[in-house]
Amino acid sequence: MSRPISLAALTVLELTPPDMVTCAAEAGFSHVGIRLIPATPTEPQYDLVGDTPLVREIEARLADTHVDVLDVEIFRLKPETRVVDYEGAIATAARLGAKCLLVAGNDPDEARLIERFGAFCDLAGRYAVGASLEFMPWTDAKDLAQGARIVEAANRANGGVLIDPFHLSRSRSSIDEIASVPVKRLHFMQFCDVPAAIPPTMDEILAEARAERLFPGEGALDLVGLLRAVPRDLPLSVEVPTHTLARTMSASDRARRALASTRAVLARLDAR
């Protein structure tokens, strides 16, 4: 069964968002992820909320290439967050046809995080898009168990939990735990690989996550086992930042390699 495969923004972050669309199309992806809101202050800053020239250019590239937007990121829920302040970005994501919004939980007060995630889902629902909470070990949704608990406690129909093989490994969560997550909570999954050894400090894990992952099938993760634990048609967002490799390989070539390696893992799944 075919499934959507998307080029995540972090894989080719040196490109402008319109060029990411073109790169995804040329590499053979059906979908692309758009980073409307930077994850860190050091990332490139673009004017991407509202009816801006860059948003119109993204729309034109999407129309020309027939690539669709899978997800838009990154919406951080912090203690000081006012969910309503995200409405412009959510509206822009919906305008671009995004299926889901990627949410990070950065509030140590879990009760407040649950309330804010529920409010965020409500706002996203007004624009007919889903909201997936990505658990990451350095955030306040640290592992699969906590991420799933927050989403279930919020209890919104469009709320989901986002599994990333990197974070599954580095949070010491397990593939077996996925069975306890309702299928309706899985909107899409990120895809990459990592070495077996977990770095000793959180700073090193964070650096690895943002800059030095491995292409699917080139590391130590049981990606076939992971794929068997989720719905067979679950969309995949291939997120493989490789800063060292980027010094000698173009974004286009890395995108092609990311898709080829993903398809190779999917072929192993189908062969079983």
C-alpha positions as CSV (number, residue, x, y, z in Angstrom):
1,M,0.0,0.0,0.0
2,S,1.4,3.4,-1.0
3,R,1.7,6.1,1.7
4,P,2.6,9.8,1.6
5,I,6.3,10.5,2.1
6,S,7.2,14.0,3.0
7,L,10.5,15.9,3.0
8,A,10.8,17.5,6.4
9,A,12.1,21.1,6.6
10,L,15.0,20.1,8.9
11,T,16.5,17.8,6.3
12,V,17.2,20.8,3.9
13,L,17.0,23.7,6.3
14,E,19.5,25.8,4.3
15,L,16.8,26.2,1.5
16,T,14.1,28.8,1.6
17,P,10.6,27.4,2.1
18,P,9.6,27.8,-1.6
19,D,12.9,26.1,-2.6
20,M,12.0,23.2,-0.2
21,V,8.9,22.6,-2.2
22,T,10.8,22.5,-5.4
23,C,13.5,20.2,-3.9
24,A,10.8,17.8,-2.6
25,A,9.3,17.6,-6.0
26,E,12.6,17.1,-7.9
27,A,13.6,14.4,-5.4
28,G,10.3,12.5,-5.8
29,F,8.5,13.3,-2.5
30,S,4.7,13.5,-2.6
31,H,4.6,16.0,0.3
32,V,6.7,18.6,2.1
33,G,6.9,20.0,5.6
34,I,7.0,23.8,6.1
35,R,8.6,25.5,9.1
36,L,6.6,28.6,9.5
37,I,8.0,29.4,12.9
38,P,11.7,28.8,13.5
39,A,12.7,26.3,16.1
40,T,15.7,28.3,17.4
41,P,16.7,32.0,17.2
42,T,19.7,31.1,15.1
43,E,17.7,29.7,12.2
44,P,16.8,31.8,9.2
45,Q,13.8,34.0,9.8
46,Y,11.2,34.3,7.1
47,D,8.0,36.3,6.8
48,L,5.6,33.4,6.5
49,V,2.5,34.3,8.4
50,G,-0.4,35.9,6.5
51,D,-0.6,37.0,2.9
52,T,3.1,37.6,2.4
53,P,5.1,37.4,-0.9
54,L,6.8,34.2,0.4
55,V,3.5,32.5,1.3
56,R,2.2,33.3,-2.2
57,E,5.4,31.9,-3.7
58,I,5.0,28.7,-1.7
59,E,1.5,28.4,-3.0
60,A,2.7,28.9,-6.6
61,R,5.4,26.2,-6.2
62,L,2.9,23.8,-4.6
63,A,0.5,24.3,-7.6
64,D,3.3,24.0,-10.1
65,T,4.8,20.8,-8.6
66,H,1.6,19.1,-7.3
67,V,3.4,18.6,-4.0
68,D,1.2,18.8,-0.9
69,V,2.0,20.1,2.5
70,L,1.9,17.4,5.2
71,D,2.8,19.4,8.3
72,V,3.7,22.8,9.5
73,E,5.9,23.5,12.5
74,I,6.9,24.5,15.1
75,F,4.3,25.6,17.7
76,R,5.8,25.7,21.2
77,L,3.5,25.7,24.2
78,K,5.4,27.5,27.0
79,P,4.2,28.8,30.4
80,E,3.7,32.3,28.9
81,T,2.0,31.1,25.6
82,R,-1.3,32.6,24.6
83,V,-2.7,30.1,22.2
84,V,-4.7,32.7,20.3
85,D,-1.4,34.3,19.3
86,Y,-0.9,31.3,17.0
87,E,-4.1,31.9,15.0
88,G,-2.3,33.7,12.2
89,A,0.2,30.9,11.7
90,I,-2.5,28.2,11.9
91,A,-4.6,30.1,9.3
92,T,-1.6,30.2,7.1
93,A,-0.9,26.5,7.5
94,A,-4.5,25.8,6.5
95,R,-4.2,28.1,3.5
96,L,-1.2,26.0,2.4
97,G,-3.2,22.8,2.8
98,A,-1.3,21.4,5.7
99,K,-2.8,18.3,7.3
100,C,-1.2,18.7,10.7
101,L,0.5,21.1,13.0
102,L,3.6,20.0,14.9
103,V,3.5,21.0,18.6
104,A,6.3,21.0,21.2
105,G,5.5,20.9,24.9
106,N,7.8,23.4,26.8
107,D,5.8,23.8,30.0
108,P,6.8,21.9,33.2
109,D,3.3,22.3,34.6
110,E,1.7,19.3,33.0
111,A,-1.8,20.3,34.0
112,R,-1.4,23.6,32.2
113,L,0.3,22.0,29.2
114,I,-2.7,19.7,28.9
115,E,-5.1,22.6,29.0
116,R,-3.0,24.6,26.5
117,F,-2.7,21.6,24.1
118,G,-6.5,21.2,24.3
119,A,-7.0,24.9,23.5
120,F,-4.5,24.7,20.7
121,C,-6.4,21.7,19.2
122,D,-9.7,23.6,19.5
123,L,-8.1,26.5,17.5
124,A,-6.6,24.2,15.0
125,G,-9.9,22.4,14.6
126,R,-11.6,25.7,13.5
127,Y,-9.3,25.5,10.5
128,A,-9.8,21.7,10.0
129,V,-6.2,20.7,10.8
130,G,-4.8,18.2,13.3
131,A,-2.3,18.9,16.1
132,S,0.4,16.4,16.9
133,L,2.4,16.7,20.1
134,E,6.0,15.6,19.5
135,F,7.7,14.1,22.5
136,M,11.4,15.0,22.8
137,P,13.6,14.1,25.8
138,W,14.7,17.7,26.4
139,T,11.1,19.1,26.5
140,D,8.3,18.7,29.0
141,A,6.8,15.9,26.9
142,K,9.9,13.8,27.5
143,D,8.9,10.4,26.2
144,L,6.1,8.4,24.4
145,A,4.3,7.6,27.7
146,Q,4.1,11.3,28.8
147,G,3.3,12.5,25.3
148,A,0.5,10.1,24.9
149,R,-0.8,10.8,28.5
150,I,-1.0,14.6,27.7
151,V,-2.8,14.0,24.4
152,E,-5.3,11.6,26.0
153,A,-5.9,14.0,28.9
154,A,-6.6,16.9,26.5
155,N,-9.1,14.6,24.8
156,R,-9.6,16.4,21.6
157,A,-10.6,14.5,18.4
158,N,-7.9,16.2,16.3
159,G,-5.1,15.8,18.9
160,G,-2.3,13.3,18.2
161,V,1.1,12.2,19.4
162,L,4.0,12.4,17.0
163,I,6.6,9.6,17.0
164,D,10.1,10.3,15.8
165,P,12.5,7.3,15.7
166,F,15.2,9.5,17.1
167,H,13.2,10.6,20.1
168,L,11.9,7.1,20.6
169,S,15.5,5.9,21.0
170,R,16.9,8.8,22.9
171,S,14.0,9.0,25.4
172,R,14.4,5.2,26.0
173,S,10.9,4.6,24.9
174,S,10.1,1.3,23.2
175,I,8.3,0.1,20.1
176,D,6.2,-2.1,22.3
177,E,4.7,1.0,24.0
178,I,3.1,2.1,20.7
179,A,0.5,-0.6,21.1
180,S,-1.0,1.4,24.0
181,V,-1.5,4.5,21.8
182,P,-4.9,4.6,20.1
183,V,-4.5,4.5,16.3
184,K,-6.6,7.7,16.0
185,R,-3.8,9.5,17.8
186,L,-1.2,8.8,15.1
187,H,-1.5,11.4,12.3
188,F,1.9,10.9,10.8
189,M,5.4,9.8,11.9
190,Q,8.8,11.2,11.4
191,F,11.5,9.0,9.9
192,C,15.3,8.8,10.4
193,D,18.0,6.6,11.9
194,V,20.6,6.9,14.6
195,P,23.7,5.1,16.0
196,A,23.0,2.6,18.8
197,A,25.0,4.6,21.4
198,I,23.0,7.3,23.2
199,P,25.1,10.4,23.9
200,P,25.8,10.9,27.6
201,T,24.4,14.4,28.0
202,M,21.2,16.1,26.9
203,D,23.1,18.8,25.2
204,E,24.8,16.2,23.0
205,I,21.5,14.5,22.3
206,L,20.0,17.8,21.3
207,A,23.0,18.6,19.0
208,E,22.7,15.2,17.4
209,A,19.0,15.7,16.9
210,R,19.3,19.0,15.1
211,A,22.5,18.3,13.1
212,E,23.7,14.7,12.8
213,R,21.2,12.0,12.2
214,L,21.5,9.0,9.8
215,F,19.5,8.1,6.8
216,P,16.9,5.4,7.3
217,G,18.5,2.0,7.3
218,E,22.0,3.3,8.0
219,G,21.9,3.2,11.8
220,A,20.9,0.8,14.5
221,L,17.2,1.4,14.9
222,D,14.7,-1.4,14.2
223,L,12.8,0.7,11.6
224,V,11.0,-2.3,10.1
225,G,9.7,-3.2,13.6
226,L,8.7,0.4,14.1
227,L,6.8,0.5,10.9
228,R,5.0,-2.8,11.8
229,A,3.8,-1.1,15.0
230,V,2.0,1.7,13.3
231,P,-0.7,1.8,10.6
232,R,0.6,0.6,7.2
233,D,-0.5,3.8,5.5
234,L,0.7,6.3,8.1
235,P,2.4,9.2,6.3
236,L,6.2,9.5,6.9
237,S,8.0,12.8,7.3
238,V,11.7,12.1,6.5
239,E,13.7,14.3,8.9
240,V,17.4,13.7,8.5
241,P,19.6,16.8,9.3
242,T,23.2,16.0,8.3
243,H,25.3,19.1,8.7
244,T,28.6,17.4,8.1
245,L,27.4,15.8,4.9
246,A,25.9,19.0,3.8
247,R,29.3,20.5,3.4
248,T,30.0,18.2,0.4
249,M,26.5,17.2,-0.8
250,S,23.8,19.4,-2.1
251,A,20.3,19.7,-0.5
252,S,18.8,18.1,-3.6
253,D,21.2,15.1,-3.5
254,R,20.6,14.6,0.2
255,A,16.8,14.7,-0.3
256,R,17.1,12.0,-3.0
257,R,19.2,9.9,-0.7
258,A,16.7,10.4,2.1
259,L,13.8,9.2,-0.1
260,A,15.8,6.3,-1.6
261,S,16.8,5.0,1.9
262,T,13.2,5.4,3.1
263,R,11.9,3.4,0.2
264,A,14.5,0.7,0.8
265,V,13.3,0.3,4.4
266,L,9.7,0.2,3.2
267,A,10.7,-2.5,0.7
268,R,12.1,-4.6,3.6
269,L,8.8,-4.2,5.4
270,D,6.8,-5.4,2.4
271,A,9.2,-8.3,1.9
272,R,8.3,-9.7,5.4
